[in-house]
Amino acid sequence: MGTYLRRQRGRLGAPKAISATAHKLARVVYALMHHGVGYVKQSQEAFAEHTRAKV
């Protein structure tokens, strides 16, 4: 979430980035509760690799 916040802050400015990150967090929590699964934290390395692959 921190990386997402920093990217959005660069694009949107701080207030909108905070709102966007809160909305994303709310969607994640809702999906976890709705589907009844546990949260699996992704490592920084895995996230960076996934981002590089998308680019």
C-alpha positions as CSV (number, residue, x, y, z in Angstrom):
1,M,0.0,0.0,0.0
2,G,2.9,2.3,0.7
3,T,4.2,2.0,-2.8
4,Y,0.7,2.6,-4.2
5,L,0.3,5.7,-2.0
6,R,3.6,7.2,-3.2
7,R,2.8,6.6,-6.9
8,Q,-0.6,8.2,-6.5
9,R,0.8,11.1,-4.5
10,G,3.1,11.9,-7.4
11,R,0.2,11.8,-9.9
12,L,-2.7,13.2,-7.9
13,G,-1.3,15.2,-4.9
14,A,-1.4,14.2,-1.3
15,P,-5.1,14.6,-0.4
16,K,-6.5,12.6,-3.3
17,A,-3.7,10.0,-3.0
18,I,-4.7,9.4,0.6
19,S,-8.4,9.0,-0.4
20,A,-7.5,6.7,-3.2
21,T,-5.3,4.5,-0.9
22,A,-8.1,4.4,1.7
23,H,-10.5,3.3,-1.0
24,K,-8.2,0.6,-2.2
25,L,-7.7,-0.7,1.4
26,A,-11.4,-0.8,1.9
27,R,-11.9,-2.8,-1.3
28,V,-9.2,-5.3,-0.2
29,V,-10.8,-5.7,3.3
30,Y,-14.2,-6.2,1.7
31,A,-12.9,-8.8,-0.7
32,L,-11.1,-10.7,2.1
33,M,-14.2,-10.7,4.3
34,H,-16.5,-11.5,1.3
35,H,-14.5,-14.5,0.1
36,G,-13.3,-15.6,3.6
37,V,-9.6,-15.9,2.7
38,G,-6.6,-14.7,4.6
39,Y,-4.3,-11.9,3.6
40,V,-1.0,-13.0,2.1
41,K,1.6,-10.2,2.2
42,Q,3.7,-9.9,-0.9
43,S,7.4,-9.3,-0.6
44,Q,9.0,-6.1,-2.0
45,E,11.1,-8.3,-4.4
46,A,8.0,-10.1,-5.7
47,F,6.2,-6.8,-6.2
48,A,9.1,-5.3,-8.0
49,E,9.4,-8.3,-10.3
50,H,5.7,-8.2,-11.0
51,T,5.9,-4.5,-11.8
52,R,8.9,-5.0,-14.1
53,A,7.1,-7.8,-15.9
54,K,4.1,-5.6,-16.5
55,V,6.3,-2.9,-18.0
